[in-house]
């Protein structure tokens, strides 16, 4: 690998997008896998600093997309006038050209031959320019971008040296109404290689009420063309620029990978979202030699995600539905895990495993609009839990994905069941706390997606004794609210603390 492809010595700032409620898992993963520093998260995004090559970055499983951070801006204070508002956005996003060139240089260093678009055969230039001309009016003629552009990095460095030598004197007014005399003599377009780009813009909050994403993206795109001489290419750009403006913060970044982190090439039949499946497995304390069972494996997403991350483990999946098992088999085969994952048709209330024989039970209990047997699941859920408790060894872990309605049903059963361990508090206290949590949850789930996430986080920070009760010998450990798109769900974790009451 050439020197231009090596990882920069200095740590790099990134951010990953995350599904609602998944921020905690992304933060933990980057700390554990990348030894990331300065980890912070907001709704839907996790920011961190790491010094990792592309191969390590690709191992992240809990995030949606990974970006190299160019800018993180405070909330924008926009003038009432629409034109001035767009001008303000343009100044904030495009300002400081040396920052743009520095980040593009780092982005270039991160790319390898597999992910670098320059190493791919590009379509005929006519197809690129025809798409571009529809989007951008009066676009000037540019030097075409070639796959053999070996001097890209050197030209970037030359551009940076010119800007840095200028000591910032020409960068104070990046977007004057009339370009300064010095800018006319030596525009950045003349010292910078022409690269193709596309702006992906997202606006939310008050910004979205005043401007569309298309309006903002077009203004930013035209500014980049004028500032750097870059070329807009909507189909096959060399560089994608991601911009998200909202009321809390605004970010600008470049996607590090050509494909989203959440995309799993080894999943043929889609079931549970892979990021959520991975998060569940990460809570299960899986290690070498562990025996893991999913008594309702569905399409096997949880088992596959776990086996990809912890391969020196044996996994066993049960399901009563033959068509589901067929889909699981196709997924397991596509993932090359037939030697790791065994499948068997069986009922979750009668698992063919000996008592105390399993280290980890992990499962997505069916619920939501996709499944019509919600009432049947409620009726069978106590029996399913008892069967899971039976096969678990003492010290074993149970991780379930449940709707709030199903968990309330479990709690109600646990509170009135003679098998419940009352070590947490008295029965009356448990009942009153549960009713309070139910009412609190119902109120918090009525708001916007941001308010819902905030509410879920507040509930998660409350003492476990007010949210989860013992089920027989299963001690509550933790739970996390996550989003499944239109459905909100919770990941619950229990630990088996004794063999009392089991034969």
C-alpha positions in Angstrom: 0.0 0.0 0.0 1.4 3.4 -1.0 2.1 6.1 1.6 -0.9 8.1 0.4 -3.2 5.2 1.5 -1.8 5.0 5.1 -3.8 6.1 8.0 -3.0 9.6 9.2 -1.0 9.7 12.5 -3.4 12.1 14.2 -6.8 10.8 15.5 -9.7 11.6 13.3 -13.2 12.8 14.3 -16.1 10.7 13.0 -19.9 10.4 13.6 -22.2 7.5 13.0 -26.0 7.8 12.5 -28.0 5.5 14.7 -31.6 4.3 15.0 -33.6 5.8 17.9 -32.4 4.2 21.1 -29.3 2.6 19.4 -27.0 5.5 20.4 -25.9 3.7 23.6 -24.8 0.6 21.6 -22.9 2.6 19.0 -21.1 4.5 21.8 -20.1 1.3 23.6 -19.0 -0.4 20.3 -16.7 2.4 19.2 -15.1 2.4 22.7 -14.6 -1.3 22.7 -13.5 -1.9 19.1 -11.8 1.3 18.2 -10.6 2.6 21.6 -12.5 5.7 20.7 -12.1 8.9 22.7 -14.3 12.0 23.2 -17.4 9.8 22.6 -20.7 11.8 22.8 -24.1 11.2 21.4 -27.2 13.2 20.6 -30.5 12.0 19.2 -29.7 9.8 16.2 -25.9 10.4 16.1 -22.8 9.4 18.0 -19.6 11.5 17.7 -16.2 10.0 18.5 -12.4 10.4 17.8 -10.4 7.3 16.7 -7.2 6.4 14.9 -8.4 3.3 13.0 -7.9 2.1 9.5 -10.7 1.3 7.1 -10.7 -2.4 7.9 -11.5 -1.7 11.6 -14.1 0.9 10.8 -15.9 -1.7 8.7 -16.3 -4.0 11.7 -18.8 -1.6 13.4 -22.3 -3.3 13.5 -24.6 -1.1 15.5 -24.6 2.1 13.5 -26.5 3.0 10.3 -23.9 5.1 8.4 -20.4 6.2 9.2 -19.1 9.7 8.3 -15.9 11.7 8.6 -16.9 14.8 10.5 -16.2 18.1 8.7 -18.1 20.4 10.9 -20.4 20.3 13.9 -22.2 23.6 14.2 -24.4 25.1 17.0 -28.0 25.9 16.2 -28.3 28.4 13.3 -29.7 31.8 13.9 -31.3 32.7 10.6 -32.6 36.1 9.5 -36.3 36.4 8.6 -35.5 37.2 5.0 -35.3 34.0 3.0 -32.4 35.1 0.8 -30.3 36.2 3.7 -31.2 33.0 5.5 -29.8 30.9 2.7 -26.8 33.1 2.6 -26.2 32.5 6.3 -26.5 28.8 5.8 -24.0 28.9 2.9 -21.5 30.9 5.0 -21.7 28.5 8.0 -21.4 25.4 5.9 -18.8 26.4 3.3 -16.7 28.7 5.4 -13.0 28.0 6.1 -11.9 26.4 2.8 -8.7 25.0 4.4 -11.0 22.9 6.7 -12.7 21.4 3.7 -9.4 20.6 2.0 -7.9 19.1 5.2 -10.9 16.9 5.6 -11.0 15.8 2.0 -7.3 14.9 2.3 -8.0 12.8 5.4 -11.0 11.1 3.6 -8.7 10.3 0.7 -6.2 8.7 3.0 -8.9 6.5 4.4 -9.9 5.0 1.1 -8.5 1.7 -0.2 -8.7 0.2 -3.6 -11.9 -1.6 -2.9 -13.8 1.4 -1.7 -12.2 4.1 -3.8 -14.5 5.1 -6.7 -11.4 6.1 -8.7 -10.5 2.4 -9.0 -13.9 1.6 -10.6 -14.7 1.9 -14.3 -16.8 4.9 -14.8 -19.6 5.4 -17.3 -19.2 7.5 -20.4 -18.8 11.2 -19.5 -21.8 12.2 -21.5 -24.2 10.3 -19.1 -22.6 12.2 -16.2 -22.9 15.7 -17.7 -26.4 15.1 -18.9 -27.7 14.4 -15.4 -25.7 17.3 -13.9 -26.9 19.8 -16.5 -30.5 19.2 -15.4 -29.7 20.1 -11.8 -27.3 23.0 -12.2 -28.0 25.9 -14.5 -25.2 27.6 -16.5 -22.6 25.1 -15.4 -19.1 25.9 -16.8 -16.8 23.4 -18.5 -14.6 21.4 -16.2 -11.7 19.0 -16.6 -13.2 15.5 -16.5 -12.5 13.2 -13.5 -10.5 10.2 -14.6 -9.9 6.9 -12.8 -6.2 7.4 -13.4 -6.1 10.6 -11.3 -3.0 9.5 -9.4 -2.0 13.0 -8.4 -5.2 13.8 -6.5 -3.5 13.8 -3.0 -0.5 15.9 -4.2 -2.8 18.5 -5.7 -4.8 18.7 -2.5 -1.6 19.2 -0.5 -0.6 22.0 -2.8 -3.9 23.7 -2.4 -3.6 23.4 1.4 -0.1 24.8 1.4 -1.3 27.9 -0.5 -4.2 28.5 1.8 -2.1 28.0 5.0 0.6 30.3 3.7 -2.0 32.9 3.3 -2.4 33.0 7.1 -6.2 33.2 6.7 -6.1 36.7 5.3 -8.2 35.8 2.3 -10.6 33.6 4.2 -12.3 36.1 6.4 -15.0 36.8 3.9 -15.6 33.5 2.1 -18.8 34.6 0.4 -18.7 38.3 -0.3 -21.3 39.6 -2.6 -18.4 40.6 -5.0 -15.2 38.5 -4.8 -12.2 40.2 -3.4 -9.4 41.2 -5.8 -7.1 38.6 -4.4 -9.7 35.9 -4.9 -10.2 37.0 -8.5 -6.4 36.7 -9.2 -6.0 33.2 -7.7 -9.4 31.4 -7.1 -9.3 28.0 -5.4 -10.6 26.3 -8.6 -7.2 27.0 -10.2 -5.1 25.4 -7.4 -7.5 22.5 -6.7 -8.2 19.4 -8.7 -11.7 19.2 -10.2 -13.6 16.4 -8.4 -17.2 15.4 -8.8 -19.5 15.6 -5.8 -23.1 15.3 -4.7 -24.8 17.1 -1.7 -27.2 15.0 0.4 -29.1 17.5 2.5 -31.6 17.0 5.4 -33.4 19.7 7.2 -35.6 19.4 10.3 -37.1 21.6 12.9 -37.5 25.3 12.2 -35.0 25.1 9.3 -37.3 22.7 7.5 -40.3 25.0 8.0 -38.5 27.7 6.1 -36.4 25.9 3.5 -36.6 22.6 1.7 -33.7 20.2 1.7 -33.5 20.7 -2.1 -33.2 24.5 -1.7 -30.4 24.2 0.8 -28.6 21.5 -1.1 -28.6 23.5 -4.3 -27.2 26.6 -2.6 -24.4 24.6 -1.0 -23.7 22.8 -4.2 -23.4 26.0 -6.2 -21.2 27.5 -3.6 -18.8 24.5 -3.8 -18.7 24.8 -7.6 -17.8 28.5 -7.3 -15.4 28.1 -4.4 -13.4 25.0 -5.4 -14.3 24.5 -9.1 -15.7 21.1 -8.3 -18.2 19.4 -10.6 -21.7 18.3 -9.6 -22.5 14.6 -10.4 -25.7 13.2 -9.1 -25.2 9.6 -10.3 -21.6 8.6 -9.7 -19.8 11.3 -7.6 -16.3 10.9 -6.3 -17.3 12.6 -3.1 -20.7 12.7 -1.3 -21.3 15.5 1.1 -23.8 14.9 3.9 -25.5 18.0 5.5 -28.0 17.8 8.4 -29.4 21.1 9.8 -31.7 21.1 12.8 -32.6 23.1 15.9 -30.1 21.4 18.2 -26.9 21.1 16.0 -25.9 21.0 12.4 -23.3 18.6 10.9 -21.4 18.3 7.7 -19.5 15.1 6.8 -18.3 12.7 4.2 -19.4 9.0 4.1 -16.4 6.9 4.9 -17.8 3.7 3.3 -19.6 3.3 0.0 -22.2 1.1 1.7 -24.1 1.7 5.0 -22.8 0.0 8.1 -26.3 -1.4 8.6 -26.2 -3.1 5.2 -25.6 -6.9 5.6 -24.6 -8.6 2.4 -25.0 -12.0 4.0 -28.7 -11.5 4.9 -30.8 -12.9 2.0 -34.3 -12.9 3.7 -34.8 -9.8 5.9 -36.3 -10.1 9.3 -35.4 -8.2 12.5 -33.2 -5.2 11.7 -29.6 -6.4 11.9 -28.4 -3.5 14.1 -31.0 -4.3 16.8 -30.2 -8.0 16.5 -26.5 -7.2 17.1 -27.3 -5.0 20.0 -29.3 -7.8 21.7 -26.3 -10.2 21.1 -23.9 -7.7 22.6 -25.9 -7.7 25.9 -25.9 -11.5 26.2 -22.3 -11.8 27.5 -21.3 -14.3 24.8 -17.8 -15.7 24.9 -15.8 -18.7 23.6 -17.5 -22.0 24.4 -20.9 -20.5 25.1 -24.1 -22.4 24.1 -26.7 -20.0 22.7 -30.3 -20.8 22.0 -33.0 -18.8 20.2 -36.3 -20.6 20.8 -38.2 -18.4 18.3 -35.5 -17.8 15.7 -37.7 -16.6 12.9 -35.3 -15.8 10.0 -32.3 -16.2 12.2 -31.0 -12.6 12.2 -30.0 -12.7 15.9 -28.1 -15.9 15.6 -26.3 -14.8 12.5 -25.3 -11.5 13.9 -24.0 -13.2 17.1 -22.2 -15.9 15.1 -20.5 -13.3 12.9 -19.2 -11.4 16.0 -18.5 -14.4 18.2 -17.7 -17.4 16.0 -16.2 -19.8 18.5 -19.7 -20.5 19.9 -22.4 -23.1 19.1 -25.8 -21.7 18.2 -29.1 -23.5 18.1 -32.3 -22.1 16.6 -35.9 -23.4 17.0 -39.1 -22.3 15.3 -42.5 -23.9 14.9 -43.0 -22.4 11.3 -41.3 -24.5 8.5 -41.3 -21.5 6.1 -39.4 -19.4 8.7 -36.9 -22.2 9.2 -36.4 -22.4 5.4 -35.6 -18.6 5.3 -33.3 -19.1 8.3 -31.4 -21.8 6.5 -31.0 -19.6 3.4 -29.6 -16.8 5.5 -27.3 -19.1 7.5 -26.0 -20.7 4.2 -25.4 -17.3 2.6 -23.5 -16.2 5.7 -21.3 -19.4 5.6 -22.4 -20.3 9.1 -23.8 -23.8 8.6 -21.1 -25.2 10.8 -21.9 -22.7 13.6 -25.7 -22.6 13.7 -28.0 -25.6 13.9 -31.8 -25.4 13.2 -34.6 -27.5 14.5 -38.4 -27.4 14.3 -39.8 -27.1 17.8 -42.3 -25.3 19.9 -41.0 -22.5 22.3 -43.1 -23.9 25.1 -41.5 -27.3 24.8 -37.8 -26.8 23.9 -35.9 -30.1 23.4 -33.0 -29.1 25.6 -32.1 -30.5 29.1 -32.6 -28.4 32.2 -29.7 -26.1 33.1 -28.0 -26.9 29.7 -28.0 -23.4 28.0 -25.7 -20.4 28.7 -27.7 -17.8 26.8 -31.3 -17.6 25.6 -31.9 -14.7 23.2 -35.1 -14.1 21.2 -37.3 -11.6 19.4 -40.8 -12.4 20.7 -43.4 -11.9 17.8 -45.4 -8.7 18.1 -46.6 -5.7 16.0 -48.7 -5.4 12.9 -46.6 -8.0 11.1 -47.8 -10.7 13.4 -51.5 -11.4 13.9 -51.2 -13.8 16.8 -50.7 -11.1 19.5 -53.4 -12.6 21.8 -52.0 -16.1 21.4 -48.5 -14.8 22.2 -49.8 -13.1 25.4 -51.4 -16.4 26.5 -48.3 -18.4 25.8 -45.7 -15.9 27.0 -45.7 -17.0 30.7 -45.1 -20.6 29.6 -42.4 -19.6 27.1 -40.6 -17.7 29.9 -40.8 -20.6 32.2 -39.3 -22.8 29.5 -36.5 -20.4 28.9 -35.9 -20.2 32.7 -35.8 -24.0 32.8 -33.1 -24.6 30.2 -30.9 -21.8 31.4 -28.0 -22.7 33.7 -27.5 -20.7 36.9 -25.7 -17.5 35.9 -27.1 -17.7 32.4 -28.4 -14.7 30.5 -31.9 -14.1 28.9 -32.3 -11.3 26.4 -35.7 -10.6 24.8 -37.1 -8.0 22.4 -40.6 -7.2 23.5 -43.2 -4.6 23.0 -44.2 -2.5 26.0 -47.6 -4.2 26.0 -46.0 -7.7 26.1 -43.7 -6.6 28.9 -46.6 -5.2 30.9 -48.2 -8.6 30.5 -45.1 -10.3 31.8 -45.0 -7.9 34.8 -48.6 -8.5 35.6 -48.0 -12.3 35.5 -44.9 -12.0 37.6 -46.5 -9.8 40.3 -49.4 -12.2 40.8 -47.4 -15.4 40.4 -46.5 -17.3 43.5 -43.1 -18.1 41.9 -42.0 -14.5 42.0 -39.0 -13.6 44.2 -40.0 -10.7 46.5 -36.5 -9.6 47.4 -36.8 -6.3 45.6 -39.7 -4.9 47.6 -43.1 -5.8 48.9 -45.8 -6.9 46.5 -48.0 -3.8 47.0 -44.9 -1.6 46.2 -44.2 -3.6 43.1 -47.8 -3.1 41.8 -47.9 0.6 42.6 -44.5 1.2 40.9 -45.6 -0.8 37.8 -48.7 1.3 37.5 -46.7 4.5 37.7 -44.3 3.3 35.0 -47.2 2.3 32.8 -48.8 5.7 33.0 -45.4 7.5 32.6 -44.7 5.4 29.5 -48.1 6.1 27.9 -47.6 9.8 28.4 -44.1 9.9 27.0 -45.0 7.8 23.9 -47.5 10.5 22.8 -44.9 13.0 21.6 -42.8 13.5 18.6 -40.0 11.0 17.7 -37.4 13.2 19.5 -39.7 13.4 22.6 -40.3 9.7 22.5 -36.6 9.0 22.5 -36.1 11.4 25.4 -38.9 9.7 27.2 -37.5 6.3 26.6 -34.1 7.4 27.9 -35.7 8.9 31.0 -37.5 5.7 31.7 -34.3 3.7 31.2 -32.5 5.9 33.8 -35.0 5.1 36.5 -34.2 2.4 39.1 -34.7 -1.1 37.7 -36.9 -2.0 40.6 -39.6 0.4 39.2 -39.5 -1.1 35.7 -38.7 -4.8 35.9 -39.6 -7.5 38.3 -38.1 -10.9 39.0 -39.6 -13.8 37.1 -39.0 -16.9 39.2 -35.2 -17.1 39.4 -34.6 -14.5 36.7 -33.2 -11.3 38.0 -33.7 -8.1 36.0 -30.4 -6.5 34.8 -31.1 -3.8 32.3 -33.4 -2.7 29.4 -33.1 -0.4 26.4 -35.8 1.3 24.3 -35.2 1.0 20.6 -37.1 1.9 17.4 -38.2 -0.6 14.8 -39.4 2.0 12.4 -43.1 2.6 13.1 -43.0 0.3 16.2 -41.3 1.1 19.5 -39.8 -1.9 21.3 -37.6 -2.7 24.4 -34.6 -5.0 24.8 -34.8 -6.6 28.3 -32.0 -8.6 30.0 -32.4 -11.0 32.9 -29.8 -13.2 34.7 -30.6 -16.5 36.3 -29.5 -16.4 39.9 -30.7 -19.7 41.4 -32.2 -23.1 40.6 -34.9 -22.9 43.2 -38.3 -24.2 42.2 -37.0 -26.0 39.1 -36.7 -29.7 38.7 
